[in-house]
Amino acid sequence: MTGMLAVSMAGHDRGCVYVIVDETDEYVWLADGKTRTADRPKKKNKKHIQVIKKVRLDRPEDGFKDLEIKRTIKMYQEGANVKS
């Protein structure tokens, strides 16, 4: 799942779009490039997110870049608004 977009389904950040930067069996670490950077991702239970299978970022050797994360989320949100 690393590199895929996900929407928060529970908590105070419900409806926010993030990129999954890391994962374990039970948890994922999410970044949005603004408040939650790749250096300081948000830990969230897997059952509280919905993975968006349409978009996937390839993980570079040196890790995810905040600018790339912000651009990807913005492009997804603009595409979702046009289709509505």
PyMOL commands that set and color helices and strands:
alter all, ss='L'
color gray80, all
select helices_A, chain A and resi 46-48+66-83
alter helices_A, ss='H'
color red, helices_A
select strands_A, chain A and resi 4-8+17-23+27-31+42-45+49-56
alter strands_A, ss='S'
color yellow, strands_A
deselect
rebuild
show_as cartoon
